[in-house]
């Protein structure tokens, strides 16, 4: 039981580390940052999926976002209604919805 409690925390820590990665922080469009973030996650054995996405030109929003281990999609799931990505100079801001669920 203790392992199940630690796994969501480990997955969340990994996602936050990916978000702070220098590859994501390079000067790029919001849509490219979304692709880069998904690629970094894939390299770490995670899948980031969404039910929809909107490119606003200066920002990008993915809706119905789920983050889970690729090999076991039901092991740990982090979900949020929306993840907005906005360029901030040479950095990229990742703005999750107010409610993030870990199951």
N, C-alpha and C positions, 0 to 999 in steps of 0.2 A: 504494500500500500504506500509506503514511503516513497518508493521509486516513481509511482504515478504522480505524486505531488511534485517531485523535483523535475520531472520531464517538462511540464508546461513552463516552468520558470526557466529551464535551460533553453527551450525553444524561443521563448520571448527574448531572453538575453541575446541569443544568436541573431534574431531579427533586428534588434536594436543595434547590434554591432554592424550588421550589414548596412543598415541605414546610415551609419556614420563612416562607412568605408570611403577612402579617398577616391575610388573609382566613381562613386555616386556623386562625390563633391566636385568633380571636375566641371568646367564650364561646358554645359550642354543644354539642350532643350528639355522641357519637362517630359515630353514623350520619350525621348532618348533615355532620360533618367529612369523612367518606369521600366523600359526594356532592360537597362543595365541592372536595376535592382532585382528583377526577375532572373536575370542571368547569374548574378551573384548568389542568389538563393538556390538556384539549380545546382551550382557548383558545391554548395554546402549540403545538398541532399534534401532541399525544401522546394515545394511548389508554391507559388503565389498565383492564385487564380482570381478571376473577377467575373461578375455577371454582365458588366457593361463598362464602357469607358467613353469619356468625352474629352476631346482635345480642344481647349479654349484658345489655342495659339500661345498665349503667355503662361498658361498653366494647364494641368491635366488632372482629371478626376477619374478614379476607378471606383466603381460601385460593387457592392456585394463581394468584398475582398475576403478571401480565405487563405491562410498560410498553414501548410501542413507538411509532414515528412512525405517525400515522394514514394517511398517504399511502403508506407502504412498510412494512408490518408485519414484513418480514424484514430490514430494514436494520440495525437495532440493537434487540436485545431484552434487557431487564433483567427477570429473573424471580426469584421467591422463593416458598418454600412458604407463607409466611403473612405478613401485615402486620396488626399489632394496633394499634388506635387507642384511646387512653384519655384522657379529660379530666383535666387537672392544674390545677385552679383555673381561671384565665382562659385557660390554654393547652391545647393538644392534643398529646399525645405520640404519635409515630409509631414503632412498634417493629417493625422487620423481623425475619424469621427470621435465625438465625445465618449462614446461607449465602445469599449473593446472587450470582446468575449473570449475566454480561454476555456476550452472544454476538452 
